[in-house]
Amino acid sequence: MTEKLSININIDGRIYPLTINREDEEKYRKAAKILNDIILQYKKKYANNDSKDFLAMTAFQFVLKNIEMEEQADASPFIEEIKELNEVLGDYLLLND
């Protein structure tokens, strides 16, 4: 059974209590650090904007990156190619039996 751990994550100065699997703690803390680093970059670049703007742009940046990664990981073209090659190989083997 996985042991649960209660932690507090700080995102843009707000504390969020979470209950997580103990082995995931490092992942959660790293995610919060990356998030805060990006928010800080936006704060430095766009000092006159609101914190909600920084959070929105950070979220947008992560979603865009996620979409790009999903597109790169799309295996469907390869699956179709393998199906075609499998058919050709099957036909070849049937002809040469």
Backbone as XML, in Angstrom:
<?xml version="1.0"?>
<chain id="A" units="angstrom">
  <residue number="1" name="MET">
    <atom name="N" x="0.844" y="-1.186" z="0.000"/>
    <atom name="CA" x="0.000" y="0.000" z="0.000"/>
    <atom name="C" x="0.885" y="1.244" z="0.000"/>
  </residue>
  <residue number="2" name="THR">
    <atom name="N" x="0.506" y="2.221" z="-0.787"/>
    <atom name="CA" x="1.272" y="3.445" z="-0.901"/>
    <atom name="C" x="1.002" y="4.354" z="0.295"/>
  </residue>
  <residue number="3" name="GLU">
    <atom name="N" x="2.084" y="4.864" z="0.862"/>
    <atom name="CA" x="1.958" y="5.750" z="2.011"/>
    <atom name="C" x="1.631" y="7.162" z="1.543"/>
  </residue>
  <residue number="4" name="LYS">
    <atom name="N" x="0.651" y="7.781" z="2.171"/>
    <atom name="CA" x="0.227" y="9.142" z="1.833"/>
    <atom name="C" x="1.015" y="10.145" z="2.659"/>
  </residue>
  <residue number="5" name="LEU">
    <atom name="N" x="1.175" y="11.333" z="2.082"/>
    <atom name="CA" x="1.930" y="12.400" z="2.722"/>
    <atom name="C" x="1.177" y="13.708" z="2.520"/>
  </residue>
  <residue number="6" name="SER">
    <atom name="N" x="1.054" y="14.504" z="3.570"/>
    <atom name="CA" x="0.444" y="15.826" z="3.474"/>
    <atom name="C" x="1.547" y="16.856" z="3.317"/>
  </residue>
  <residue number="7" name="ILE">
    <atom name="N" x="1.436" y="17.644" z="2.251"/>
    <atom name="CA" x="2.434" y="18.698" z="2.017"/>
    <atom name="C" x="1.711" y="19.998" z="1.698"/>
  </residue>
  <residue number="8" name="ASN">
    <atom name="N" x="2.441" y="21.089" z="1.794"/>
    <atom name="CA" x="1.939" y="22.396" z="1.393"/>
    <atom name="C" x="2.765" y="22.861" z="0.202"/>
  </residue>
  <residue number="9" name="ILE">
    <atom name="N" x="2.091" y="23.216" z="-0.862"/>
    <atom name="CA" x="2.747" y="23.718" z="-2.061"/>
    <atom name="C" x="2.462" y="25.211" z="-2.162"/>
  </residue>
  <residue number="10" name="ASN">
    <atom name="N" x="3.507" y="25.988" z="-2.372"/>
    <atom name="CA" x="3.390" y="27.430" z="-2.521"/>
    <atom name="C" x="3.423" y="27.761" z="-4.002"/>
  </residue>
  <residue number="11" name="ILE">
    <atom name="N" x="2.336" y="28.366" z="-4.481"/>
    <atom name="CA" x="2.283" y="28.814" z="-5.874"/>
    <atom name="C" x="1.927" y="30.288" z="-5.864"/>
  </residue>
  <residue number="12" name="ASP">
    <atom name="N" x="2.866" y="31.084" z="-6.315"/>
    <atom name="CA" x="2.690" y="32.541" z="-6.393"/>
    <atom name="C" x="2.260" y="33.127" z="-5.052"/>
  </residue>
  <residue number="13" name="GLY">
    <atom name="N" x="2.867" y="32.642" z="-3.972"/>
    <atom name="CA" x="2.611" y="33.198" z="-2.652"/>
    <atom name="C" x="1.387" y="32.642" z="-1.939"/>
  </residue>
  <residue number="14" name="ARG">
    <atom name="N" x="0.670" y="31.727" z="-2.581"/>
    <atom name="CA" x="-0.491" y="31.103" z="-1.944"/>
    <atom name="C" x="-0.155" y="29.661" z="-1.620"/>
  </residue>
  <residue number="15" name="ILE">
    <atom name="N" x="-0.586" y="29.231" z="-0.462"/>
    <atom name="CA" x="-0.296" y="27.882" z="0.014"/>
    <atom name="C" x="-1.461" y="26.953" z="-0.330"/>
  </residue>
  <residue number="16" name="TYR">
    <atom name="N" x="-1.128" y="25.808" z="-0.900"/>
    <atom name="CA" x="-2.117" y="24.808" z="-1.265"/>
    <atom name="C" x="-1.767" y="23.492" z="-0.563"/>
  </residue>
  <residue number="17" name="PRO">
    <atom name="N" x="-2.601" y="23.062" z="0.383"/>
    <atom name="CA" x="-2.341" y="21.784" z="1.056"/>
    <atom name="C" x="-2.755" y="20.626" z="0.137"/>
  </residue>
  <residue number="18" name="LEU">
    <atom name="N" x="-1.891" y="19.638" z="0.028"/>
    <atom name="CA" x="-2.155" y="18.474" z="-0.818"/>
    <atom name="C" x="-1.844" y="17.199" z="-0.055"/>
  </residue>
  <residue number="19" name="THR">
    <atom name="N" x="-2.561" y="16.145" z="-0.371"/>
    <atom name="CA" x="-2.237" y="14.816" z="0.126"/>
    <atom name="C" x="-1.825" y="13.997" z="-1.087"/>
  </residue>
  <residue number="20" name="ILE">
    <atom name="N" x="-0.594" y="13.513" z="-1.052"/>
    <atom name="CA" x="-0.010" y="12.841" z="-2.212"/>
    <atom name="C" x="0.627" y="11.522" z="-1.790"/>
  </residue>
  <residue number="21" name="ASN">
    <atom name="N" x="0.991" y="10.720" z="-2.776"/>
    <atom name="CA" x="1.792" y="9.534" z="-2.494"/>
    <atom name="C" x="3.201" y="9.992" z="-2.140"/>
  </residue>
  <residue number="22" name="ARG">
    <atom name="N" x="3.772" y="9.392" z="-1.111"/>
    <atom name="CA" x="5.091" y="9.804" z="-0.621"/>
    <atom name="C" x="6.130" y="9.819" z="-1.743"/>
  </residue>
  <residue number="23" name="GLU">
    <atom name="N" x="6.079" y="8.822" z="-2.632"/>
    <atom name="CA" x="7.099" y="8.748" z="-3.681"/>
    <atom name="C" x="6.952" y="9.845" z="-4.737"/>
  </residue>
  <residue number="24" name="ASP">
    <atom name="N" x="5.832" y="10.573" z="-4.725"/>
    <atom name="CA" x="5.616" y="11.653" z="-5.686"/>
    <atom name="C" x="6.016" y="13.030" z="-5.153"/>
  </residue>
  <residue number="25" name="GLU">
    <atom name="N" x="6.469" y="13.112" z="-3.919"/>
    <atom name="CA" x="6.752" y="14.419" z="-3.301"/>
    <atom name="C" x="7.734" y="15.243" z="-4.130"/>
  </residue>
  <residue number="26" name="GLU">
    <atom name="N" x="8.822" y="14.647" z="-4.535"/>
    <atom name="CA" x="9.836" y="15.395" z="-5.295"/>
    <atom name="C" x="9.249" y="15.959" z="-6.587"/>
  </residue>
  <residue number="27" name="LYS">
    <atom name="N" x="8.404" y="15.169" z="-7.251"/>
    <atom name="CA" x="7.766" y="15.603" z="-8.488"/>
    <atom name="C" x="6.882" y="16.829" z="-8.253"/>
  </residue>
  <residue number="28" name="TYR">
    <atom name="N" x="6.098" y="16.795" z="-7.172"/>
    <atom name="CA" x="5.199" y="17.906" z="-6.856"/>
    <atom name="C" x="5.978" y="19.174" z="-6.512"/>
  </residue>
  <residue number="29" name="ARG">
    <atom name="N" x="7.011" y="19.011" z="-5.726"/>
    <atom name="CA" x="7.812" y="20.183" z="-5.336"/>
    <atom name="C" x="8.544" y="20.767" z="-6.543"/>
  </residue>
  <residue number="30" name="LYS">
    <atom name="N" x="9.037" y="19.907" z="-7.414"/>
    <atom name="CA" x="9.714" y="20.370" z="-8.625"/>
    <atom name="C" x="8.737" y="21.112" z="-9.533"/>
  </residue>
  <residue number="31" name="ALA">
    <atom name="N" x="7.523" y="20.588" z="-9.669"/>
    <atom name="CA" x="6.502" y="21.244" z="-10.490"/>
    <atom name="C" x="6.178" y="22.630" z="-9.949"/>
  </residue>
  <residue number="32" name="ALA">
    <atom name="N" x="6.042" y="22.745" z="-8.631"/>
    <atom name="CA" x="5.747" y="24.045" z="-8.017"/>
    <atom name="C" x="6.899" y="25.021" z="-8.245"/>
  </residue>
  <residue number="33" name="LYS">
    <atom name="N" x="8.130" y="24.537" z="-8.151"/>
    <atom name="CA" x="9.296" y="25.407" z="-8.372"/>
    <atom name="C" x="9.330" y="25.906" z="-9.808"/>
  </residue>
  <residue number="34" name="ILE">
    <atom name="N" x="9.112" y="25.017" z="-10.758"/>
    <atom name="CA" x="9.112" y="25.417" z="-12.170"/>
    <atom name="C" x="8.012" y="26.428" z="-12.420"/>
  </residue>
  <residue number="35" name="LEU">
    <atom name="N" x="6.837" y="26.171" z="-11.886"/>
    <atom name="CA" x="5.706" y="27.076" z="-12.040"/>
    <atom name="C" x="6.026" y="28.455" z="-11.476"/>
  </residue>
  <residue number="36" name="ASN">
    <atom name="N" x="6.572" y="28.497" z="-10.274"/>
    <atom name="CA" x="6.926" y="29.771" z="-9.655"/>
    <atom name="C" x="8.026" y="30.489" z="-10.423"/>
  </residue>
  <residue number="37" name="ASP">
    <atom name="N" x="8.980" y="29.756" z="-10.977"/>
    <atom name="CA" x="10.044" y="30.375" z="-11.774"/>
    <atom name="C" x="9.476" y="31.049" z="-13.027"/>
  </residue>
  <residue number="38" name="ILE">
    <atom name="N" x="8.539" y="30.377" z="-13.679"/>
    <atom name="CA" x="7.937" y="30.950" z="-14.887"/>
    <atom name="C" x="7.081" y="32.164" z="-14.531"/>
  </residue>
  <residue number="39" name="ILE">
    <atom name="N" x="6.313" y="32.063" z="-13.454"/>
    <atom name="CA" x="5.506" y="33.211" z="-13.011"/>
    <atom name="C" x="6.415" y="34.399" z="-12.724"/>
  </residue>
  <residue number="40" name="LEU">
    <atom name="N" x="7.551" y="34.155" z="-12.077"/>
    <atom name="CA" x="8.497" y="35.226" z="-11.775"/>
    <atom name="C" x="9.036" y="35.871" z="-13.053"/>
  </residue>
  <residue number="41" name="GLN">
    <atom name="N" x="9.290" y="35.071" z="-14.071"/>
    <atom name="CA" x="9.751" y="35.621" z="-15.353"/>
    <atom name="C" x="8.701" y="36.558" z="-15.947"/>
  </residue>
  <residue number="42" name="TYR">
    <atom name="N" x="7.434" y="36.140" z="-15.897"/>
    <atom name="CA" x="6.366" y="37.001" z="-16.400"/>
    <atom name="C" x="6.241" y="38.272" z="-15.566"/>
  </residue>
  <residue number="43" name="LYS">
    <atom name="N" x="6.396" y="38.155" z="-14.245"/>
    <atom name="CA" x="6.310" y="39.330" z="-13.379"/>
    <atom name="C" x="7.399" y="40.341" z="-13.708"/>
  </residue>
  <residue number="44" name="LYS">
    <atom name="N" x="8.596" y="39.845" z="-14.001"/>
    <atom name="CA" x="9.698" y="40.747" z="-14.337"/>
    <atom name="C" x="9.470" y="41.405" z="-15.694"/>
  </residue>
  <residue number="45" name="LYS">
    <atom name="N" x="8.922" y="40.648" z="-16.632"/>
    <atom name="CA" x="8.738" y="41.154" z="-17.991"/>
    <atom name="C" x="7.527" y="42.080" z="-18.103"/>
  </residue>
  <residue number="46" name="TYR">
    <atom name="N" x="6.465" y="41.737" z="-17.379"/>
    <atom name="CA" x="5.217" y="42.509" z="-17.458"/>
    <atom name="C" x="4.818" y="42.983" z="-16.067"/>
  </residue>
  <residue number="47" name="ALA">
    <atom name="N" x="5.595" y="43.870" z="-15.496"/>
    <atom name="CA" x="5.435" y="44.292" z="-14.103"/>
    <atom name="C" x="4.078" y="44.933" z="-13.809"/>
  </residue>
  <residue number="48" name="ASN">
    <atom name="N" x="3.428" y="45.507" z="-14.796"/>
    <atom name="CA" x="2.168" y="46.212" z="-14.556"/>
    <atom name="C" x="0.952" y="45.291" z="-14.568"/>
  </residue>
  <residue number="49" name="ASN">
    <atom name="N" x="1.129" y="44.040" z="-14.908"/>
    <atom name="CA" x="-0.006" y="43.123" z="-14.997"/>
    <atom name="C" x="-0.361" y="42.536" z="-13.631"/>
  </residue>
  <residue number="50" name="ASP">
    <atom name="N" x="-1.500" y="41.882" z="-13.591"/>
    <atom name="CA" x="-2.045" y="41.258" z="-12.388"/>
    <atom name="C" x="-1.526" y="39.826" z="-12.261"/>
  </residue>
  <residue number="51" name="SER">
    <atom name="N" x="-1.495" y="39.310" z="-11.042"/>
    <atom name="CA" x="-1.059" y="37.928" z="-10.804"/>
    <atom name="C" x="-1.885" y="36.921" z="-11.594"/>
  </residue>
  <residue number="52" name="LYS">
    <atom name="N" x="-3.172" y="37.199" z="-11.775"/>
    <atom name="CA" x="-4.017" y="36.297" z="-12.560"/>
    <atom name="C" x="-3.512" y="36.200" z="-13.993"/>
  </residue>
  <residue number="53" name="ASP">
    <atom name="N" x="-3.007" y="37.312" z="-14.523"/>
    <atom name="CA" x="-2.456" y="37.303" z="-15.879"/>
    <atom name="C" x="-1.228" y="36.398" z="-15.951"/>
  </residue>
  <residue number="54" name="PHE">
    <atom name="N" x="-0.385" y="36.464" z="-14.938"/>
    <atom name="CA" x="0.824" y="35.639" z="-14.922"/>
    <atom name="C" x="0.464" y="34.156" z="-14.824"/>
  </residue>
  <residue number="55" name="LEU">
    <atom name="N" x="-0.511" y="33.842" z="-13.974"/>
    <atom name="CA" x="-0.951" y="32.455" z="-13.838"/>
    <atom name="C" x="-1.598" y="31.958" z="-15.133"/>
  </residue>
  <residue number="56" name="ALA">
    <atom name="N" x="-2.397" y="32.819" z="-15.752"/>
    <atom name="CA" x="-3.052" y="32.430" z="-17.006"/>
    <atom name="C" x="-2.022" y="32.167" z="-18.103"/>
  </residue>
  <residue number="57" name="MET">
    <atom name="N" x="-1.041" y="33.042" z="-18.233"/>
    <atom name="CA" x="-0.022" y="32.870" z="-19.273"/>
    <atom name="C" x="0.851" y="31.648" z="-18.985"/>
  </residue>
  <residue number="58" name="THR">
    <atom name="N" x="1.128" y="31.389" z="-17.721"/>
    <atom name="CA" x="1.914" y="30.209" z="-17.355"/>
    <atom name="C" x="1.130" y="28.942" z="-17.687"/>
  </residue>
  <residue number="59" name="ALA">
    <atom name="N" x="-0.146" y="28.927" z="-17.348"/>
    <atom name="CA" x="-0.992" y="27.771" z="-17.661"/>
    <atom name="C" x="-1.064" y="27.577" z="-19.176"/>
  </residue>
  <residue number="60" name="PHE">
    <atom name="N" x="-1.232" y="28.666" z="-19.896"/>
    <atom name="CA" x="-1.294" y="28.598" z="-21.360"/>
    <atom name="C" x="-0.003" y="28.019" z="-21.933"/>
  </residue>
  <residue number="61" name="GLN">
    <atom name="N" x="1.118" y="28.464" z="-21.399"/>
    <atom name="CA" x="2.420" y="27.974" z="-21.852"/>
    <atom name="C" x="2.526" y="26.459" z="-21.643"/>
  </residue>
  <residue number="62" name="PHE">
    <atom name="N" x="2.083" y="25.970" z="-20.495"/>
    <atom name="CA" x="2.158" y="24.535" z="-20.212"/>
    <atom name="C" x="1.203" y="23.731" z="-21.095"/>
  </residue>
  <residue number="63" name="VAL">
    <atom name="N" x="0.004" y="24.244" z="-21.319"/>
    <atom name="CA" x="-0.952" y="23.537" z="-22.169"/>
    <atom name="C" x="-0.433" y="23.481" z="-23.606"/>
  </residue>
  <residue number="64" name="LEU">
    <atom name="N" x="0.116" y="24.572" z="-24.087"/>
    <atom name="CA" x="0.679" y="24.600" z="-25.433"/>
    <atom name="C" x="1.812" y="23.589" z="-25.564"/>
  </residue>
  <residue number="65" name="LYS">
    <atom name="N" x="2.685" y="23.538" z="-24.578"/>
    <atom name="CA" x="3.795" y="22.575" z="-24.574"/>
    <atom name="C" x="3.264" y="21.148" z="-24.558"/>
  </residue>
  <residue number="66" name="ASN">
    <atom name="N" x="2.207" y="20.912" z="-23.785"/>
    <atom name="CA" x="1.596" y="19.588" z="-23.715"/>
    <atom name="C" x="1.031" y="19.173" z="-25.072"/>
  </residue>
  <residue number="67" name="ILE">
    <atom name="N" x="0.372" y="20.098" z="-25.750"/>
    <atom name="CA" x="-0.181" y="19.814" z="-27.080"/>
    <atom name="C" x="0.940" y="19.481" z="-28.050"/>
  </residue>
  <residue number="68" name="GLU">
    <atom name="N" x="2.020" y="20.251" z="-28.014"/>
    <atom name="CA" x="3.159" y="19.991" z="-28.892"/>
    <atom name="C" x="3.742" y="18.604" z="-28.635"/>
  </residue>
  <residue number="69" name="MET">
    <atom name="N" x="3.844" y="18.219" z="-27.372"/>
    <atom name="CA" x="4.386" y="16.908" z="-27.029"/>
    <atom name="C" x="3.450" y="15.788" z="-27.485"/>
  </residue>
  <residue number="70" name="GLU">
    <atom name="N" x="2.136" y="16.004" z="-27.364"/>
    <atom name="CA" x="1.176" y="15.008" z="-27.829"/>
    <atom name="C" x="1.278" y="14.826" z="-29.340"/>
  </residue>
  <residue number="71" name="GLU">
    <atom name="N" x="1.460" y="15.923" z="-30.065"/>
    <atom name="CA" x="1.597" y="15.834" z="-31.518"/>
    <atom name="C" x="2.852" y="15.068" z="-31.899"/>
  </residue>
  <residue number="72" name="GLN">
    <atom name="N" x="3.934" y="15.285" z="-31.174"/>
    <atom name="CA" x="5.179" y="14.581" z="-31.455"/>
    <atom name="C" x="5.053" y="13.099" z="-31.135"/>
  </residue>
  <residue number="73" name="ALA">
    <atom name="N" x="4.242" y="12.768" z="-30.152"/>
    <atom name="CA" x="4.113" y="11.390" z="-29.706"/>
    <atom name="C" x="3.017" y="10.631" z="-30.447"/>
  </residue>
  <residue number="74" name="ASP">
    <atom name="N" x="2.380" y="11.259" z="-31.424"/>
    <atom name="CA" x="1.298" y="10.619" z="-32.159"/>
    <atom name="C" x="1.844" y="9.448" z="-32.973"/>
  </residue>
  <residue number="75" name="ALA">
    <atom name="N" x="1.466" y="8.267" z="-32.604"/>
    <atom name="CA" x="1.980" y="7.051" z="-33.245"/>
    <atom name="C" x="1.098" y="6.576" z="-34.393"/>
  </residue>
  <residue number="76" name="SER">
    <atom name="N" x="-0.048" y="7.201" z="-34.619"/>
    <atom name="CA" x="-0.978" y="6.695" z="-35.628"/>
    <atom name="C" x="-0.376" y="6.604" z="-37.028"/>
  </residue>
  <residue number="77" name="PRO">
    <atom name="N" x="0.448" y="7.561" z="-37.489"/>
    <atom name="CA" x="1.047" y="7.378" z="-38.813"/>
    <atom name="C" x="1.938" y="6.136" z="-38.884"/>
  </residue>
  <residue number="78" name="PHE">
    <atom name="N" x="2.636" y="5.854" z="-37.799"/>
    <atom name="CA" x="3.504" y="4.685" z="-37.765"/>
    <atom name="C" x="2.690" y="3.395" z="-37.735"/>
  </residue>
  <residue number="79" name="ILE">
    <atom name="N" x="1.585" y="3.423" z="-37.023"/>
    <atom name="CA" x="0.727" y="2.244" z="-36.935"/>
    <atom name="C" x="0.173" y="1.904" z="-38.314"/>
  </residue>
  <residue number="80" name="GLU">
    <atom name="N" x="-0.263" y="2.913" z="-39.045"/>
    <atom name="CA" x="-0.779" y="2.685" z="-40.395"/>
    <atom name="C" x="0.311" y="2.118" z="-41.303"/>
  </residue>
  <residue number="81" name="GLU">
    <atom name="N" x="1.501" y="2.660" z="-41.205"/>
    <atom name="CA" x="2.626" y="2.172" z="-42.012"/>
    <atom name="C" x="2.954" y="0.717" z="-41.670"/>
  </residue>
  <residue number="82" name="ILE">
    <atom name="N" x="2.931" y="0.382" z="-40.397"/>
    <atom name="CA" x="3.205" y="-0.999" z="-39.975"/>
    <atom name="C" x="2.118" y="-1.932" z="-40.494"/>
  </residue>
  <residue number="83" name="LYS">
    <atom name="N" x="0.862" y="-1.489" z="-40.463"/>
    <atom name="CA" x="-0.226" y="-2.315" z="-40.996"/>
    <atom name="C" x="-0.011" y="-2.594" z="-42.483"/>
  </residue>
  <residue number="84" name="GLU">
    <atom name="N" x="0.357" y="-1.558" z="-43.232"/>
    <atom name="CA" x="0.603" y="-1.725" z="-44.666"/>
    <atom name="C" x="1.771" y="-2.672" z="-44.913"/>
  </residue>
  <residue number="85" name="LEU">
    <atom name="N" x="2.855" y="-2.492" z="-44.162"/>
    <atom name="CA" x="4.007" y="-3.380" z="-44.321"/>
    <atom name="C" x="3.653" y="-4.815" z="-43.952"/>
  </residue>
  <residue number="86" name="ASN">
    <atom name="N" x="2.837" y="-4.986" z="-42.935"/>
    <atom name="CA" x="2.407" y="-6.306" z="-42.518"/>
    <atom name="C" x="1.599" y="-6.984" z="-43.629"/>
  </residue>
  <residue number="87" name="GLU">
    <atom name="N" x="0.723" y="-6.231" z="-44.279"/>
    <atom name="CA" x="-0.062" y="-6.780" z="-45.387"/>
    <atom name="C" x="0.832" y="-7.189" z="-46.545"/>
  </residue>
  <residue number="88" name="VAL">
    <atom name="N" x="1.792" y="-6.334" z="-46.889"/>
    <atom name="CA" x="2.713" y="-6.642" z="-47.978"/>
    <atom name="C" x="3.516" y="-7.893" z="-47.644"/>
  </residue>
  <residue number="89" name="LEU">
    <atom name="N" x="4.009" y="-7.974" z="-46.420"/>
    <atom name="CA" x="4.779" y="-9.137" z="-46.000"/>
    <atom name="C" x="3.917" y="-10.397" z="-46.008"/>
  </residue>
  <residue number="90" name="GLY">
    <atom name="N" x="2.673" y="-10.286" z="-45.549"/>
    <atom name="CA" x="1.746" y="-11.417" z="-45.560"/>
    <atom name="C" x="1.493" y="-11.912" z="-46.974"/>
  </residue>
  <residue number="91" name="ASP">
    <atom name="N" x="1.264" y="-10.957" z="-47.894"/>
    <atom name="CA" x="1.047" y="-11.330" z="-49.300"/>
    <atom name="C" x="2.290" y="-12.012" z="-49.875"/>
  </residue>
  <residue number="92" name="TYR">
    <atom name="N" x="3.443" y="-11.492" z="-49.555"/>
    <atom name="CA" x="4.690" y="-12.062" z="-50.036"/>
    <atom name="C" x="4.867" y="-13.495" z="-49.540"/>
  </residue>
  <residue number="93" name="LEU">
    <atom name="N" x="4.599" y="-13.699" z="-48.269"/>
    <atom name="CA" x="4.760" y="-15.036" z="-47.689"/>
    <atom name="C" x="3.758" y="-16.032" z="-48.298"/>
  </residue>
  <residue number="94" name="LEU">
    <atom name="N" x="2.544" y="-15.565" z="-48.560"/>
    <atom name="CA" x="1.545" y="-16.438" z="-49.181"/>
    <atom name="C" x="1.954" y="-16.832" z="-50.597"/>
  </residue>
  <residue number="95" name="LEU">
    <atom name="N" x="2.535" y="-15.913" z="-51.327"/>
    <atom name="CA" x="2.961" y="-16.189" z="-52.706"/>
    <atom name="C" x="4.170" y="-17.107" z="-52.756"/>
  </residue>
  <residue number="96" name="ASN">
    <atom name="N" x="4.983" y="-17.105" z="-51.726"/>
    <atom name="CA" x="6.217" y="-17.883" z="-51.737"/>
    <atom name="C" x="6.135" y="-19.139" z="-50.897"/>
  </residue>
  <residue number="97" name="ASP">
    <atom name="N" x="4.950" y="-19.590" z="-50.587"/>
    <atom name="CA" x="4.779" y="-20.835" z="-49.817"/>
    <atom name="C" x="4.931" y="-22.033" z="-50.694"/>
  </residue>
</chain>
